[in-house]
Amino acid sequence: MINALSYSLFSIGIVFWLWGTLPLIGHRSVLYKLHSLSVADTLGSMSIVVGLLLRIPREWPLLILALISLAIWNTVLGYVLAYCSSHGGGDV
């Protein structure tokens, strides 16, 4: 049961990764593309880490740290990229 749930979380994570790349093909603004990509990437990566947490529970401190890092750094880097793209890519 745990293996099936873990594999389904892995699959959901990969689907989120692929789903986040679809807006890159469209003709929307760069900020829209960046937002959709960063949200889908964060959700996909977090889903995969939770799947790993189910498969190797003895590594929970490291995986919880990875979840927190993903939530913080993906958000912060998305904001930095958005700021740089909206200000002409100059010095931050």
N, CA, C and O atoms as a CHARMM CRD file, in Angstrom:
* protein
*
  368
    1    1 MET  N      0.81700  -1.19900   0.00000 PROA 1      0.00000
    2    1 MET  CA     0.00000   0.00000   0.00000 PROA 1      0.00000
    3    1 MET  C      0.86100   1.26400   0.00000 PROA 1      0.00000
    4    1 MET  O      0.57400   2.21600  -0.72500 PROA 1      0.00000
    5    2 ILE  N      1.91500   1.26500   0.81700 PROA 2      0.00000
    6    2 ILE  CA     2.81100   2.42400   0.86800 PROA 2      0.00000
    7    2 ILE  C      3.53800   2.59400  -0.46300 PROA 2      0.00000
    8    2 ILE  O      3.73000   3.71600  -0.93100 PROA 2      0.00000
    9    3 ASN  N      3.94100   1.47700  -1.07100 PROA 3      0.00000
   10    3 ASN  CA     4.63000   1.56500  -2.36300 PROA 3      0.00000
   11    3 ASN  C      3.73000   2.15300  -3.44300 PROA 3      0.00000
   12    3 ASN  O      4.17400   2.97000  -4.25000 PROA 3      0.00000
   13    4 ALA  N      2.46900   1.73800  -3.45600 PROA 4      0.00000
   14    4 ALA  CA     1.53400   2.26700  -4.45700 PROA 4      0.00000
   15    4 ALA  C      1.31200   3.76200  -4.25200 PROA 4      0.00000
   16    4 ALA  O      1.27000   4.52400  -5.21800 PROA 4      0.00000
   17    5 LEU  N      1.17100   4.18100  -3.00200 PROA 5      0.00000
   18    5 LEU  CA     0.99300   5.60400  -2.71200 PROA 5      0.00000
   19    5 LEU  C      2.24200   6.40200  -3.08000 PROA 5      0.00000
   20    5 LEU  O      2.15600   7.51300  -3.60300 PROA 5      0.00000
   21    6 SER  N      3.39400   5.81700  -2.79600 PROA 6      0.00000
   22    6 SER  CA     4.65300   6.47700  -3.13500 PROA 6      0.00000
   23    6 SER  C      4.80500   6.63300  -4.64700 PROA 6      0.00000
   24    6 SER  O      5.17800   7.70100  -5.13200 PROA 6      0.00000
   25    7 TYR  N      4.52000   5.57600  -5.37900 PROA 7      0.00000
   26    7 TYR  CA     4.62100   5.66000  -6.83600 PROA 7      0.00000
   27    7 TYR  C      3.59900   6.63600  -7.41900 PROA 7      0.00000
   28    7 TYR  O      3.87800   7.31900  -8.40400 PROA 7      0.00000
   29    8 SER  N      2.41700   6.69700  -6.80800 PROA 8      0.00000
   30    8 SER  CA     1.42900   7.65600  -7.31200 PROA 8      0.00000
   31    8 SER  C      1.88000   9.08800  -7.04300 PROA 8      0.00000
   32    8 SER  O      1.64000   9.96800  -7.87000 PROA 8      0.00000
   33    9 LEU  N      2.53200   9.34500  -5.90200 PROA 9      0.00000
   34    9 LEU  CA     3.06500  10.67900  -5.63700 PROA 9      0.00000
   35    9 LEU  C      4.20000  11.02500  -6.60300 PROA 9      0.00000
   36    9 LEU  O      4.31800  12.17100  -7.03700 PROA 9      0.00000
   37   10 PHE  N      5.02900  10.04300  -6.93800 PROA 10     0.00000
   38   10 PHE  CA     6.07300  10.26700  -7.94200 PROA 10     0.00000
   39   10 PHE  C      5.43600  10.64400  -9.28100 PROA 10     0.00000
   40   10 PHE  O      5.88200  11.57600  -9.95100 PROA 10     0.00000
   41   11 SER  N      4.39700   9.91300  -9.65700 PROA 11     0.00000
   42   11 SER  CA     3.72000  10.18300 -10.93700 PROA 11     0.00000
   43   11 SER  C      3.06500  11.55900 -10.94300 PROA 11     0.00000
   44   11 SER  O      3.13800  12.28400 -11.93500 PROA 11     0.00000
   45   12 ILE  N      2.43000  11.91100  -9.83900 PROA 12     0.00000
   46   12 ILE  CA     1.80700  13.23500  -9.73400 PROA 12     0.00000
   47   12 ILE  C      2.86700  14.32500  -9.84800 PROA 12     0.00000
   48   12 ILE  O      2.64300  15.34700 -10.49700 PROA 12     0.00000
   49   13 GLY  N      4.02100  14.10700  -9.21700 PROA 13     0.00000
   50   13 GLY  CA     5.10800  15.08100  -9.30100 PROA 13     0.00000
   51   13 GLY  C      5.60700  15.26800 -10.71800 PROA 13     0.00000
   52   13 GLY  O      5.85500  16.39300 -11.15000 PROA 13     0.00000
   53   14 ILE  N      5.75400  14.18300 -11.43500 PROA 14     0.00000
   54   14 ILE  CA     6.22000  14.27500 -12.82500 PROA 14     0.00000
   55   14 ILE  C      5.16900  14.95600 -13.70100 PROA 14     0.00000
   56   14 ILE  O      5.50600  15.73300 -14.59500 PROA 14     0.00000
   57   15 VAL  N      3.89400  14.66100 -13.43800 PROA 15     0.00000
   58   15 VAL  CA     2.82300  15.32000 -14.19300 PROA 15     0.00000
   59   15 VAL  C      2.84400  16.82700 -13.92900 PROA 15     0.00000
   60   15 VAL  O      2.68400  17.61800 -14.85900 PROA 15     0.00000
   61   16 PHE  N      3.03800  17.22700 -12.68000 PROA 16     0.00000
   62   16 PHE  CA     3.13200  18.66200 -12.37800 PROA 16     0.00000
   63   16 PHE  C      4.31700  19.29400 -13.10100 PROA 16     0.00000
   64   16 PHE  O      4.19700  20.39800 -13.63300 PROA 16     0.00000
   65   17 TRP  N      5.45100  18.61300 -13.12500 PROA 17     0.00000
   66   17 TRP  CA     6.61100  19.15600 -13.83700 PROA 17     0.00000
   67   17 TRP  C      6.29500  19.37700 -15.30800 PROA 17     0.00000
   68   17 TRP  O      6.59300  20.43700 -15.85900 PROA 17     0.00000
   69   18 LEU  N      5.69000  18.37300 -15.94800 PROA 18     0.00000
   70   18 LEU  CA     5.36300  18.49600 -17.36900 PROA 18     0.00000
   71   18 LEU  C      4.26600  19.52500 -17.59900 PROA 18     0.00000
   72   18 LEU  O      4.30800  20.26600 -18.58100 PROA 18     0.00000
   73   19 TRP  N      3.28500  19.57700 -16.70400 PROA 19     0.00000
   74   19 TRP  CA     2.19300  20.52800 -16.81900 PROA 19     0.00000
   75   19 TRP  C      2.70200  21.96700 -16.68700 PROA 19     0.00000
   76   19 TRP  O      2.15700  22.87600 -17.31300 PROA 19     0.00000
   77   20 GLY  N      3.72400  22.17300 -15.88900 PROA 20     0.00000
   78   20 GLY  CA     4.28200  23.50700 -15.71700 PROA 20     0.00000
   79   20 GLY  C      5.04300  24.00000 -16.92800 PROA 20     0.00000
   80   20 GLY  O      5.21000  25.20700 -17.10600 PROA 20     0.00000
   81   21 THR  N      5.50300  23.09300 -17.75700 PROA 21     0.00000
   82   21 THR  CA     6.24300  23.51600 -18.94500 PROA 21     0.00000
   83   21 THR  C      5.32600  23.86900 -20.11100 PROA 21     0.00000
   84   21 THR  O      5.76600  24.51900 -21.05800 PROA 21     0.00000
   85   22 LEU  N      4.07100  23.45900 -20.06400 PROA 22     0.00000
   86   22 LEU  CA     3.15700  23.75200 -21.16900 PROA 22     0.00000
   87   22 LEU  C      2.94900  25.24800 -21.41100 PROA 22     0.00000
   88   22 LEU  O      2.91200  25.65800 -22.57100 PROA 22     0.00000
   89   23 PRO  N      2.81100  26.08500 -20.37700 PROA 23     0.00000
   90   23 PRO  CA     2.63800  27.53200 -20.64100 PROA 23     0.00000
   91   23 PRO  C      3.85100  28.18100 -21.29100 PROA 23     0.00000
   92   23 PRO  O      3.73200  29.28100 -21.83100 PROA 23     0.00000
   93   24 LEU  N      5.00700  27.54100 -21.25800 PROA 24     0.00000
   94   24 LEU  CA     6.18100  28.11900 -21.90600 PROA 24     0.00000
   95   24 LEU  C      6.02000  28.18800 -23.41300 PROA 24     0.00000
   96   24 LEU  O      6.66700  29.00100 -24.07300 PROA 24     0.00000
   97   25 ILE  N      5.16600  27.34500 -23.95500 PROA 25     0.00000
   98   25 ILE  CA     4.95300  27.30500 -25.40400 PROA 25     0.00000
   99   25 ILE  C      4.03100  28.42800 -25.85800 PROA 25     0.00000
  100   25 ILE  O      4.12600  28.88000 -26.99800 PROA 25     0.00000
  101   26 GLY  N      3.14600  28.88000 -24.98800 PROA 26     0.00000
  102   26 GLY  CA     2.13000  29.87900 -25.35000 PROA 26     0.00000
  103   26 GLY  C      2.70500  31.25700 -25.60000 PROA 26     0.00000
  104   26 GLY  O      3.91400  31.47800 -25.52400 PROA 26     0.00000
  105   27 HSD  N      1.80700  32.17200 -25.90000 PROA 27     0.00000
  106   27 HSD  CA     2.18900  33.55100 -26.22600 PROA 27     0.00000
  107   27 HSD  C      1.80400  34.51500 -25.11600 PROA 27     0.00000
  108   27 HSD  O      1.43200  35.65600 -25.38800 PROA 27     0.00000
  109   28 ARG  N      1.88600  34.08200 -23.90200 PROA 28     0.00000
  110   28 ARG  CA     1.55500  34.95400 -22.76500 PROA 28     0.00000
  111   28 ARG  C      2.79900  35.70100 -22.31300 PROA 28     0.00000
  112   28 ARG  O      3.87600  35.55200 -22.89100 PROA 28     0.00000
  113   29 SER  N      2.63600  36.50400 -21.27300 PROA 29     0.00000
  114   29 SER  CA     3.75600  37.29900 -20.78400 PROA 29     0.00000
  115   29 SER  C      4.77400  36.41200 -20.06600 PROA 29     0.00000
  116   29 SER  O      4.47800  35.29200 -19.65100 PROA 29     0.00000
  117   30 VAL  N      5.96500  36.95100 -19.93900 PROA 30     0.00000
  118   30 VAL  CA     7.04800  36.21700 -19.28200 PROA 30     0.00000
  119   30 VAL  C      6.71100  35.96800 -17.81800 PROA 30     0.00000
  120   30 VAL  O      7.02400  34.90600 -17.28000 PROA 30     0.00000
  121   31 LEU  N      6.07700  36.93900 -17.17200 PROA 31     0.00000
  122   31 LEU  CA     5.74300  36.77800 -15.76400 PROA 31     0.00000
  123   31 LEU  C      4.69500  35.68700 -15.55900 PROA 31     0.00000
  124   31 LEU  O      4.76900  34.95100 -14.57500 PROA 31     0.00000
  125   32 TYR  N      3.72900  35.56400 -16.45400 PROA 32     0.00000
  126   32 TYR  CA     2.75100  34.49000 -16.37000 PROA 32     0.00000
  127   32 TYR  C      3.44000  33.14000 -16.53500 PROA 32     0.00000
  128   32 TYR  O      3.16800  32.20000 -15.78900 PROA 32     0.00000
  129   33 LYS  N      4.32500  33.05400 -17.50800 PROA 33     0.00000
  130   33 LYS  CA     5.05600  31.80800 -17.74100 PROA 33     0.00000
  131   33 LYS  C      5.90600  31.44000 -16.53200 PROA 33     0.00000
  132   33 LYS  O      5.95600  30.27800 -16.12900 PROA 33     0.00000
  133   34 LEU  N      6.56700  32.43000 -15.96300 PROA 34     0.00000
  134   34 LEU  CA     7.41300  32.19200 -14.79500 PROA 34     0.00000
  135   34 LEU  C      6.58700  31.74300 -13.59800 PROA 34     0.00000
  136   34 LEU  O      6.98600  30.83700 -12.86700 PROA 34     0.00000
  137   35 HSD  N      5.45200  32.36900 -13.40100 PROA 35     0.00000
  138   35 HSD  CA     4.59800  32.00700 -12.27100 PROA 35     0.00000
  139   35 HSD  C      4.08800  30.57700 -12.40100 PROA 35     0.00000
  140   35 HSD  O      4.17700  29.79800 -11.45200 PROA 35     0.00000
  141   36 SER  N      3.56000  30.23200 -13.55800 PROA 36     0.00000
  142   36 SER  CA     3.01600  28.88300 -13.72800 PROA 36     0.00000
  143   36 SER  C      4.10900  27.82800 -13.63700 PROA 36     0.00000
  144   36 SER  O      3.88800  26.74400 -13.09700 PROA 36     0.00000
  145   37 LEU  N      5.27600  28.14200 -14.16000 PROA 37     0.00000
  146   37 LEU  CA     6.37900  27.19000 -14.07900 PROA 37     0.00000
  147   37 LEU  C      6.86300  27.00300 -12.64900 PROA 37     0.00000
  148   37 LEU  O      7.12900  25.87600 -12.23200 PROA 37     0.00000
  149   38 SER  N      6.98100  28.08800 -11.89200 PROA 38     0.00000
  150   38 SER  CA     7.48400  27.96500 -10.52800 PROA 38     0.00000
  151   38 SER  C      6.48300  27.26900  -9.61000 PROA 38     0.00000
  152   38 SER  O      6.88500  26.49300  -8.74300 PROA 38     0.00000
  153   39 VAL  N      5.19000  27.53100  -9.78200 PROA 39     0.00000
  154   39 VAL  CA     4.18700  26.86600  -8.95100 PROA 39     0.00000
  155   39 VAL  C      4.15000  25.37100  -9.25300 PROA 39     0.00000
  156   39 VAL  O      4.15200  24.54900  -8.33700 PROA 39     0.00000
  157   40 ALA  N      4.11700  25.02300 -10.52800 PROA 40     0.00000
  158   40 ALA  CA     4.06800  23.61100 -10.89300 PROA 40     0.00000
  159   40 ALA  C      5.35200  22.88600 -10.48800 PROA 40     0.00000
  160   40 ALA  O      5.30000  21.73600 -10.05200 PROA 40     0.00000
  161   41 ASP  N      6.48300  23.53700 -10.62600 PROA 41     0.00000
  162   41 ASP  CA     7.75000  22.93300 -10.22900 PROA 41     0.00000
  163   41 ASP  C      7.79900  22.69600  -8.72200 PROA 41     0.00000
  164   41 ASP  O      8.26300  21.64900  -8.26900 PROA 41     0.00000
  165   42 THR  N      7.32400  23.66100  -7.95200 PROA 42     0.00000
  166   42 THR  CA     7.30700  23.50600  -6.49600 PROA 42     0.00000
  167   42 THR  C      6.38200  22.37800  -6.07500 PROA 42     0.00000
  168   42 THR  O      6.76000  21.54400  -5.25300 PROA 42     0.00000
  169   43 LEU  N      5.17500  22.33800  -6.62700 PROA 43     0.00000
  170   43 LEU  CA     4.24200  21.27800  -6.26400 PROA 43     0.00000
  171   43 LEU  C      4.74400  19.90700  -6.69400 PROA 43     0.00000
  172   43 LEU  O      4.61500  18.93600  -5.94900 PROA 43     0.00000
  173   44 GLY  N      5.31600  19.82300  -7.89400 PROA 44     0.00000
  174   44 GLY  CA     5.84800  18.55000  -8.36800 PROA 44     0.00000
  175   44 GLY  C      7.01400  18.06600  -7.53000 PROA 44     0.00000
  176   44 GLY  O      7.08200  16.88900  -7.17600 PROA 44     0.00000
  177   45 SER  N      7.92500  18.96000  -7.21200 PROA 45     0.00000
  178   45 SER  CA     9.08500  18.57600  -6.40900 PROA 45     0.00000
  179   45 SER  C      8.67400  18.17000  -4.99800 PROA 45     0.00000
  180   45 SER  O      9.21000  17.21300  -4.44000 PROA 45     0.00000
  181   46 MET  N      7.72200  18.90100  -4.42600 PROA 46     0.00000
  182   46 MET  CA     7.25900  18.55800  -3.08400 PROA 46     0.00000
  183   46 MET  C      6.51800  17.22600  -3.08100 PROA 46     0.00000
  184   46 MET  O      6.63300  16.46300  -2.12200 PROA 46     0.00000
  185   47 SER  N      5.77600  16.94000  -4.11500 PROA 47     0.00000
  186   47 SER  CA     5.09600  15.65000  -4.22100 PROA 47     0.00000
  187   47 SER  C      6.10100  14.50300  -4.30100 PROA 47     0.00000
  188   47 SER  O      5.90500  13.45500  -3.68500 PROA 47     0.00000
  189   48 ILE  N      7.15700  14.70200  -5.04800 PROA 48     0.00000
  190   48 ILE  CA     8.18500  13.66600  -5.16200 PROA 48     0.00000
  191   48 ILE  C      8.90800  13.46700  -3.83100 PROA 48     0.00000
  192   48 ILE  O      9.21100  12.33300  -3.45800 PROA 48     0.00000
  193   49 VAL  N      9.18500  14.54700  -3.11600 PROA 49     0.00000
  194   49 VAL  CA     9.85700  14.42600  -1.81700 PROA 49     0.00000
  195   49 VAL  C      8.95200  13.71600  -0.80400 PROA 49     0.00000
  196   49 VAL  O      9.43400  12.91600  -0.00100 PROA 49     0.00000
  197   50 VAL  N      7.64600  14.00200  -0.83600 PROA 50     0.00000
  198   50 VAL  CA     6.72400  13.28800   0.06300 PROA 50     0.00000
  199   50 VAL  C      6.67600  11.80200  -0.30500 PROA 50     0.00000
  200   50 VAL  O      6.60100  10.94800   0.57900 PROA 50     0.00000
  201   51 GLY  N      6.72000  11.49400  -1.58900 PROA 51     0.00000
  202   51 GLY  CA     6.80500  10.09600  -2.00400 PROA 51     0.00000
  203   51 GLY  C      8.06800   9.42700  -1.50000 PROA 51     0.00000
  204   51 GLY  O      8.03600   8.26700  -1.08900 PROA 51     0.00000
  205   52 LEU  N      9.18000  10.14600  -1.52800 PROA 52     0.00000
  206   52 LEU  CA    10.42000   9.60900  -0.96300 PROA 52     0.00000
  207   52 LEU  C     10.31500   9.43800   0.54700 PROA 52     0.00000
  208   52 LEU  O     10.85800   8.48700   1.10800 PROA 52     0.00000
  209   53 LEU  N      9.62300  10.35300   1.19700 PROA 53     0.00000
  210   53 LEU  CA     9.42300  10.26400   2.64400 PROA 53     0.00000
  211   53 LEU  C      8.65900   8.99500   3.00900 PROA 53     0.00000
  212   53 LEU  O      8.93400   8.37800   4.03800 PROA 53     0.00000
  213   54 LEU  N      7.70900   8.60900   2.17800 PROA 54     0.00000
  214   54 LEU  CA     6.98400   7.36900   2.42800 PROA 54     0.00000
  215   54 LEU  C      7.85200   6.13400   2.19600 PROA 54     0.00000
  216   54 LEU  O      7.69300   5.12200   2.88000 PROA 54     0.00000
  217   55 ARG  N      8.75900   6.21600   1.24400 PROA 55     0.00000
  218   55 ARG  CA     9.59800   5.05400   0.92700 PROA 55     0.00000
  219   55 ARG  C     10.76800   4.89100   1.88000 PROA 55     0.00000
  220   55 ARG  O     11.14000   3.76300   2.20300 PROA 55     0.00000
  221   56 ILE  N     11.35600   5.98400   2.33600 PROA 56     0.00000
  222   56 ILE  CA    12.49100   5.90400   3.27000 PROA 56     0.00000
  223   56 ILE  C     12.21800   6.80100   4.48200 PROA 56     0.00000
  224   56 ILE  O     12.77000   7.89700   4.58400 PROA 56     0.00000
  225   57 PRO  N     11.37700   6.33900   5.38600 PROA 57     0.00000
  226   57 PRO  CA    10.98900   7.18800   6.52300 PROA 57     0.00000
  227   57 PRO  C     12.13000   7.46000   7.50100 PROA 57     0.00000
  228   57 PRO  O     12.05100   8.41000   8.27900 PROA 57     0.00000
  229   58 ARG  N     13.18200   6.65500   7.48200 PROA 58     0.00000
  230   58 ARG  CA    14.29500   6.90400   8.41500 PROA 58     0.00000
  231   58 ARG  C     15.06900   8.16800   8.06200 PROA 58     0.00000
  232   58 ARG  O     15.84000   8.66100   8.88500 PROA 58     0.00000
  233   59 GLU  N     14.88000   8.70100   6.86100 PROA 59     0.00000
  234   59 GLU  CA    15.54600   9.92500   6.41000 PROA 59     0.00000
  235   59 GLU  C     14.64200  11.14200   6.54700 PROA 59     0.00000
  236   59 GLU  O     14.82800  12.12900   5.83500 PROA 59     0.00000
  237   60 TRP  N     13.65600  11.09000   7.45700 PROA 60     0.00000
  238   60 TRP  CA    12.67900  12.16500   7.53500 PROA 60     0.00000
  239   60 TRP  C     13.27600  13.52700   7.85700 PROA 60     0.00000
  240   60 TRP  O     12.77000  14.51700   7.32700 PROA 60     0.00000
  241   61 PRO  N     14.32800  13.66100   8.69500 PROA 61     0.00000
  242   61 PRO  CA    14.84300  15.02300   8.93500 PROA 61     0.00000
  243   61 PRO  C     15.37100  15.68200   7.66200 PROA 61     0.00000
  244   61 PRO  O     15.12800  16.86400   7.41900 PROA 61     0.00000
  245   62 LEU  N     16.09000  14.91300   6.86100 PROA 62     0.00000
  246   62 LEU  CA    16.63900  15.45000   5.62100 PROA 62     0.00000
  247   62 LEU  C     15.52800  15.78200   4.62600 PROA 62     0.00000
  248   62 LEU  O     15.58800  16.80600   3.94700 PROA 62     0.00000
  249   63 LEU  N     14.53000  14.93100   4.54100 PROA 63     0.00000
  250   63 LEU  CA    13.45200  15.16000   3.58500 PROA 63     0.00000
  251   63 LEU  C     12.53600  16.30900   4.01900 PROA 63     0.00000
  252   63 LEU  O     12.02400  17.04000   3.17100 PROA 63     0.00000
  253   64 ILE  N     12.32800  16.47300   5.31000 PROA 64     0.00000
  254   64 ILE  CA    11.55600  17.62400   5.79000 PROA 64     0.00000
  255   64 ILE  C     12.32200  18.91300   5.50400 PROA 64     0.00000
  256   64 ILE  O     11.72800  19.92000   5.12000 PROA 64     0.00000
  257   65 LEU  N     13.63100  18.88200   5.69000 PROA 65     0.00000
  258   65 LEU  CA    14.46000  20.03600   5.34600 PROA 65     0.00000
  259   65 LEU  C     14.37800  20.33500   3.84900 PROA 65     0.00000
  260   65 LEU  O     14.34900  21.49900   3.44700 PROA 65     0.00000
  261   66 ALA  N     14.34200  19.29600   3.03300 PROA 66     0.00000
  262   66 ALA  CA    14.20000  19.49000   1.58800 PROA 66     0.00000
  263   66 ALA  C     12.85000  20.11200   1.24500 PROA 66     0.00000
  264   66 ALA  O     12.77100  20.97100   0.36700 PROA 66     0.00000
  265   67 LEU  N     11.78100  19.68400   1.93300 PROA 67     0.00000
  266   67 LEU  CA    10.45900  20.27300   1.69200 PROA 67     0.00000
  267   67 LEU  C     10.42800  21.75200   2.04700 PROA 67     0.00000
  268   67 LEU  O      9.89700  22.57100   1.29700 PROA 67     0.00000
  269   68 ILE  N     11.00100  22.08400   3.19600 PROA 68     0.00000
  270   68 ILE  CA    11.03300  23.48500   3.61900 PROA 68     0.00000
  271   68 ILE  C     11.88300  24.31500   2.65900 PROA 68     0.00000
  272   68 ILE  O     11.50900  25.42900   2.29200 PROA 68     0.00000
  273   69 SER  N     13.01600  23.77100   2.25900 PROA 69     0.00000
  274   69 SER  CA    13.89200  24.48400   1.32600 PROA 69     0.00000
  275   69 SER  C     13.21300  24.70300  -0.01700 PROA 69     0.00000
  276   69 SER  O     13.32900  25.77900  -0.60400 PROA 69     0.00000
  277   70 LEU  N     12.50300  23.69100  -0.50800 PROA 70     0.00000
  278   70 LEU  CA    11.78200  23.84300  -1.77200 PROA 70     0.00000
  279   70 LEU  C     10.73300  24.93900  -1.67700 PROA 70     0.00000
  280   70 LEU  O     10.60100  25.76600  -2.57900 PROA 70     0.00000
  281   71 ALA  N      9.99200  24.93900  -0.58500 PROA 71     0.00000
  282   71 ALA  CA     8.93000  25.93200  -0.43000 PROA 71     0.00000
  283   71 ALA  C      9.49600  27.34400  -0.36800 PROA 71     0.00000
  284   71 ALA  O      8.92200  28.27000  -0.93900 PROA 71     0.00000
  285   72 ILE  N     10.61000  27.51000   0.31500 PROA 72     0.00000
  286   72 ILE  CA    11.18100  28.85200   0.47600 PROA 72     0.00000
  287   72 ILE  C     11.95300  29.28100  -0.76300 PROA 72     0.00000
  288   72 ILE  O     11.70100  30.35700  -1.30500 PROA 72     0.00000
  289   73 TRP  N     12.89000  28.45600  -1.21700 PROA 73     0.00000
  290   73 TRP  CA    13.78700  28.89200  -2.28000 PROA 73     0.00000
  291   73 TRP  C     13.12300  28.99400  -3.64200 PROA 73     0.00000
  292   73 TRP  O     13.45200  29.88800  -4.42000 PROA 73     0.00000
  293   74 ASN  N     12.19700  28.09700  -3.94400 PROA 74     0.00000
  294   74 ASN  CA    11.49200  28.23700  -5.22400 PROA 74     0.00000
  295   74 ASN  C     10.67900  29.52200  -5.25900 PROA 74     0.00000
  296   74 ASN  O     10.60200  30.18900  -6.29100 PROA 74     0.00000
  297   75 THR  N     10.07400  29.86400  -4.13100 PROA 75     0.00000
  298   75 THR  CA     9.31000  31.11300  -4.06800 PROA 75     0.00000
  299   75 THR  C     10.22000  32.33000  -4.18000 PROA 75     0.00000
  300   75 THR  O      9.94000  33.24900  -4.95000 PROA 75     0.00000
  301   76 VAL  N     11.29500  32.34000  -3.42400 PROA 76     0.00000
  302   76 VAL  CA    12.21200  33.48700  -3.43200 PROA 76     0.00000
  303   76 VAL  C     12.85200  33.65500  -4.80500 PROA 76     0.00000
  304   76 VAL  O     12.92300  34.77100  -5.32000 PROA 76     0.00000
  305   77 LEU  N     13.31400  32.57300  -5.39700 PROA 77     0.00000
  306   77 LEU  CA    13.95200  32.68300  -6.70900 PROA 77     0.00000
  307   77 LEU  C     12.95800  33.09700  -7.79300 PROA 77     0.00000
  308   77 LEU  O     13.32400  33.79400  -8.73900 PROA 77     0.00000
  309   78 GLY  N     11.71000  32.67300  -7.65800 PROA 78     0.00000
  310   78 GLY  CA    10.68400  33.13200  -8.59600 PROA 78     0.00000
  311   78 GLY  C     10.47500  34.63300  -8.50800 PROA 78     0.00000
  312   78 GLY  O     10.34300  35.31000  -9.52800 PROA 78     0.00000
  313   79 TYR  N     10.44600  35.15800  -7.27600 PROA 79     0.00000
  314   79 TYR  CA    10.30500  36.60000  -7.10200 PROA 79     0.00000
  315   79 TYR  C     11.52100  37.35800  -7.64000 PROA 79     0.00000
  316   79 TYR  O     11.36800  38.41700  -8.24900 PROA 79     0.00000
  317   80 VAL  N     12.70600  36.83200  -7.42300 PROA 80     0.00000
  318   80 VAL  CA    13.91900  37.49300  -7.91800 PROA 80     0.00000
  319   80 VAL  C     13.92400  37.52800  -9.44500 PROA 80     0.00000
  320   80 VAL  O     14.23400  38.55800 -10.04300 PROA 80     0.00000
  321   81 LEU  N     13.58200  36.41200 -10.06800 PROA 81     0.00000
  322   81 LEU  CA    13.53400  36.38000 -11.53000 PROA 81     0.00000
  323   81 LEU  C     12.45900  37.32500 -12.06700 PROA 81     0.00000
  324   81 LEU  O     12.67200  38.00300 -13.07200 PROA 81     0.00000
  325   82 ALA  N     11.30900  37.37000 -11.40000 PROA 82     0.00000
  326   82 ALA  CA    10.25100  38.27700 -11.83300 PROA 82     0.00000
  327   82 ALA  C     10.67900  39.72500 -11.68000 PROA 82     0.00000
  328   82 ALA  O     10.39200  40.55000 -12.54700 PROA 82     0.00000
  329   83 TYR  N     11.36300  40.04400 -10.58900 PROA 83     0.00000
  330   83 TYR  CA    11.83000  41.41500 -10.37600 PROA 83     0.00000
  331   83 TYR  C     12.83100  41.81300 -11.45600 PROA 83     0.00000
  332   83 TYR  O     12.76100  42.90900 -12.01200 PROA 83     0.00000
  333   84 CYS  N     13.76200  40.90900 -11.74400 PROA 84     0.00000
  334   84 CYS  CA    14.77800  41.22000 -12.76000 PROA 84     0.00000
  335   84 CYS  C     14.16700  41.35400 -14.14800 PROA 84     0.00000
  336   84 CYS  O     14.58800  42.21100 -14.92500 PROA 84     0.00000
  337   85 SER  N     13.19100  40.52900 -14.46900 PROA 85     0.00000
  338   85 SER  CA    12.60200  40.61900 -15.79400 PROA 85     0.00000
  339   85 SER  C     11.72300  41.85900 -15.93900 PROA 85     0.00000
  340   85 SER  O     11.60600  42.40500 -17.03600 PROA 85     0.00000
  341   86 SER  N     11.10300  42.31100 -14.84500 PROA 86     0.00000
  342   86 SER  CA    10.25200  43.49800 -14.95400 PROA 86     0.00000
  343   86 SER  C     11.04100  44.78600 -14.89300 PROA 86     0.00000
  344   86 SER  O     10.52000  45.84200 -15.25300 PROA 86     0.00000
  345   87 HSD  N     12.29600  44.72800 -14.44200 PROA 87     0.00000
  346   87 HSD  CA    13.13100  45.92300 -14.38100 PROA 87     0.00000
  347   87 HSD  C     14.23500  45.90400 -15.44600 PROA 87     0.00000
  348   87 HSD  O     15.27300  46.54500 -15.27800 PROA 87     0.00000
  349   88 GLY  N     14.01500  45.19400 -16.50100 PROA 88     0.00000
  350   88 GLY  CA    14.95600  45.21000 -17.61400 PROA 88     0.00000
  351   88 GLY  C     16.19800  44.37500 -17.42500 PROA 88     0.00000
  352   88 GLY  O     17.13000  44.48800 -18.22100 PROA 88     0.00000
  353   89 GLY  N     16.24900  43.53400 -16.39400 PROA 89     0.00000
  354   89 GLY  CA    17.39600  42.64300 -16.21500 PROA 89     0.00000
  355   89 GLY  C     18.64100  43.33100 -15.69800 PROA 89     0.00000
  356   89 GLY  O     19.74000  42.78900 -15.81300 PROA 89     0.00000
  357   90 GLY  N     18.48900  44.51200 -15.13200 PROA 90     0.00000
  358   90 GLY  CA    19.63100  45.24300 -14.59700 PROA 90     0.00000
  359   90 GLY  C     20.11700  44.65200 -13.27700 PROA 90     0.00000
  360   90 GLY  O     19.73600  43.54600 -12.89400 PROA 90     0.00000
  361   91 ASP  N     20.95600  45.40600 -12.59900 PROA 91     0.00000
  362   91 ASP  CA    21.47200  44.94300 -11.31200 PROA 91     0.00000
  363   91 ASP  C     20.36200  44.88800 -10.29100 PROA 91     0.00000
  364   91 ASP  O     19.47400  45.74000 -10.26800 PROA 91     0.00000
  365   92 VAL  N     20.42100  43.88300  -9.45100 PROA 92     0.00000
  366   92 VAL  CA    19.39400  43.69000  -8.42300 PROA 92     0.00000
  367   92 VAL  C     19.75300  44.50200  -7.19500 PROA 92     0.00000
  368   92 VAL  O     19.02000  44.48400  -6.20700 PROA 92     0.00000
